[in-house]
Amino acid sequence: MALTSTIAEMAPSVSERLQDDSNIFWSLDYEINAGLAEAISELLLIVGRPTQIFDQPITPLVNTCFNPMPPGLICLTNIRTQISVLGKTTLRSLDYLCSSWSPAWQSERGAIPKRWAPLGLNYFILHPAPLQPITINVTGIAYPFVDTWPPNGTESSPFAKEFNQALELYAASYARLKECGEDAAEGFALYQQFLEIGQRLSQIEDRRDSLVWCRSFGAATAPSQVAHR
């Protein structure tokens, strides 16, 4: 099993990158530790693994396609019933594709859902909506930290120590963003280095989905040419 580090073990390296070993200018709790926590969360979203395994049965709502996200979960990666694994789709496909369902898919009901789709950060869709209470198993990416803010330093990174550098780069960038001018520019350069390591790690890890990873800021102006994994 790969060895991991706690936030407290990585914090001195971040302070050293900021040339503030005594944490006089940057707060250890609210900027250094918080930056490392944000780094872990963002790297989890980029890579998709390790998933902070969340795999438990839930009972979805009856007679509605819209269900709240289970507590403690960032996003779903898989849903299965006792019969089969549900296919993943999107809200746009449900609205426009209509391959085996009507445009009024929100009102369609069935014994067992056949597909699911994410809906923002707080909801997900089951289609068709179950007529009676059923149990489904959901797997997804859980929040790495559920304790009070700011992190106290005892929280562990789910990533192997070999990737501590990426987390430290992100935290140093996070801390520099409170400044303008050259400090902020240096922070963006550190963030780009973090993204480069994240890109490499996403190639190493086994992705659970066909999401496209992109290092660009903002919305794309054209279809991305990055290969689906």
C-alpha positions in Angstrom: 0.0 0.0 0.0 1.4 3.4 -1.0 2.4 5.7 1.9 0.6 9.0 2.3 1.2 12.2 4.2 -0.9 14.4 6.5 -1.5 18.0 5.9 0.8 18.9 8.9 3.6 16.9 7.3 3.3 18.8 4.0 2.8 22.3 5.5 6.5 23.1 6.2 7.3 22.5 2.5 4.6 24.9 1.5 5.9 27.6 3.9 9.4 27.0 2.5 8.1 27.6 -1.0 6.6 30.9 0.2 9.8 31.9 2.0 7.8 32.2 5.2 9.1 29.4 7.4 7.7 31.0 10.6 4.2 31.6 9.1 4.3 35.3 9.9 2.8 36.5 6.6 0.7 33.5 5.7 -1.6 31.8 8.3 -0.8 28.2 8.9 -4.4 27.3 9.6 -6.4 29.5 7.2 -4.0 29.6 4.2 -1.3 26.9 4.3 -3.5 24.0 5.7 -6.5 25.3 3.8 -4.6 25.4 0.6 -3.4 21.8 1.0 -7.0 20.8 1.6 -8.2 22.6 -1.5 -5.3 20.9 -3.4 -6.4 17.5 -2.4 -10.0 18.2 -3.3 -9.1 19.5 -6.8 -6.7 16.7 -7.5 -9.5 14.2 -6.6 -11.8 15.9 -9.2 -9.1 16.0 -11.9 -8.0 12.4 -11.4 -11.2 10.7 -10.2 -9.2 8.3 -8.1 -8.7 7.3 -5.3 -12.4 7.8 -4.9 -12.5 8.0 -1.1 -14.7 5.0 -1.6 -18.3 5.8 -1.2 -20.4 2.7 -1.9 -23.6 2.3 0.0 -27.3 1.5 -0.6 -29.8 4.4 -0.7 -33.6 4.6 -1.3 -34.4 7.1 -4.0 -37.6 9.2 -4.1 -40.7 7.7 -5.6 -42.6 9.1 -8.6 -39.9 11.7 -9.3 -36.8 11.6 -11.5 -35.0 14.1 -9.3 -33.1 13.0 -6.3 -30.8 14.8 -3.8 -27.1 13.9 -3.7 -26.3 11.6 -0.8 -24.6 13.5 2.1 -20.8 13.7 1.9 -20.6 13.0 -1.8 -19.1 15.3 -4.4 -20.3 13.4 -7.4 -21.6 10.1 -8.5 -19.6 7.7 -10.7 -21.8 4.6 -10.8 -25.3 3.5 -9.9 -26.6 -0.1 -9.9 -29.7 -1.9 -8.9 -30.1 -5.5 -7.9 -30.6 -6.3 -11.5 -28.1 -4.3 -13.5 -25.8 -1.3 -13.7 -27.6 1.8 -14.9 -26.3 3.6 -18.0 -25.1 7.1 -17.6 -26.5 9.9 -19.7 -26.8 13.7 -19.5 -29.6 16.2 -19.0 -29.1 17.4 -22.5 -29.4 13.9 -23.9 -32.6 13.3 -22.0 -34.0 16.6 -23.4 -32.9 16.3 -27.0 -32.0 12.7 -27.8 -35.3 11.0 -27.0 -34.1 7.6 -28.3 -36.4 5.4 -26.2 -38.3 8.0 -24.2 -40.6 11.0 -24.9 -39.8 14.7 -24.6 -41.8 14.6 -21.4 -39.4 12.1 -19.7 -39.8 13.8 -16.3 -43.3 12.3 -16.1 -42.3 8.7 -17.1 -42.5 6.0 -14.5 -41.2 2.4 -14.3 -40.5 -0.4 -11.9 -36.7 0.0 -12.2 -34.8 2.9 -13.6 -32.7 2.2 -16.7 -30.4 5.3 -16.7 -29.1 8.1 -14.6 -27.7 11.6 -15.1 -25.9 14.1 -12.9 -27.8 17.4 -12.2 -25.6 20.1 -10.9 -23.7 19.4 -7.6 -26.8 18.7 -5.4 -29.0 16.4 -7.4 -29.0 13.4 -9.8 -31.6 12.0 -12.2 -33.1 8.5 -12.3 -35.1 7.6 -15.4 -37.7 6.4 -15.5 -38.7 7.4 -12.0 -39.5 4.4 -9.7 -43.1 3.7 -9.0 -42.4 2.0 -5.6 -39.6 2.2 -3.1 -36.4 0.5 -4.3 -32.8 0.2 -3.2 -29.9 1.3 -5.3 -26.2 1.2 -4.7 -24.3 4.4 -5.5 -20.5 4.8 -5.9 -18.8 8.1 -6.1 -16.2 10.6 -5.0 -16.6 11.6 -1.4 -15.4 14.8 0.2 -11.9 14.2 1.5 -12.6 16.2 4.6 -15.8 16.4 6.6 -14.4 18.0 9.8 -14.7 21.7 10.8 -12.8 24.3 8.9 -10.0 25.1 8.8 -8.2 21.8 8.7 -6.2 21.0 11.9 -3.4 19.3 10.0 -4.2 15.7 11.1 -6.1 15.0 7.9 -4.4 12.6 5.5 -4.0 12.9 1.8 -5.4 9.9 -0.2 -2.5 10.3 -2.7 0.9 8.6 -2.5 3.8 10.7 -1.2 5.2 10.8 -4.7 2.5 13.3 -5.5 3.0 15.6 -2.5 4.8 18.0 -4.8 1.6 18.7 -6.7 -0.3 19.4 -3.5 2.4 21.7 -2.3 2.5 23.6 -5.6 -1.2 24.2 -5.4 -1.1 25.4 -1.8 1.7 27.8 -2.6 -0.4 29.1 -5.5 -3.5 29.3 -3.3 -1.6 31.4 -0.7 -0.1 33.8 -3.3 -3.5 34.7 -4.8 -4.3 37.1 -1.9 -1.6 39.3 -3.4 -1.6 41.2 -6.7 1.0 41.8 -9.3 4.1 39.5 -9.4 3.0 37.3 -6.5 -0.3 36.4 -8.2 1.6 35.8 -11.5 4.0 33.5 -9.8 1.0 31.8 -8.2 -0.5 31.0 -11.6 2.8 29.6 -12.8 2.8 27.2 -9.8 -0.8 26.3 -10.5 0.1 25.3 -14.1 2.8 23.0 -12.7 0.1 21.5 -10.4 -2.1 20.9 -13.5 0.8 19.3 -15.4 1.3 16.8 -12.6 -2.5 16.2 -12.4 -2.6 15.5 -16.1 0.2 12.9 -15.8 -1.5 11.3 -12.7 -4.8 11.1 -14.6 -3.0 9.1 -17.3 -1.6 6.8 -14.7 -4.8 6.2 -12.7 -7.7 4.2 -14.1 -10.5 6.7 -14.9 -14.0 5.5 -14.2 -15.6 7.8 -16.8 -15.1 9.2 -20.2 -14.8 12.8 -19.0 -12.4 15.0 -20.9 -9.6 16.5 -18.9 -8.4 20.0 -19.9 -5.8 22.4 -18.5 -7.5 25.5 -20.0 -9.0 28.3 -17.9 -12.7 29.1 -18.5 -15.1 27.7 -21.1 -13.8 26.2 -24.3 -14.6 28.1 -27.6 -14.4 24.9 -29.7 -14.8 21.1 -29.1 -11.9 19.8 -27.1 -9.5 17.5 -29.0 -8.3 15.8 -25.8 -8.9 12.1 -26.2 -11.6 10.5 -24.1 -10.3 8.1 -21.5 
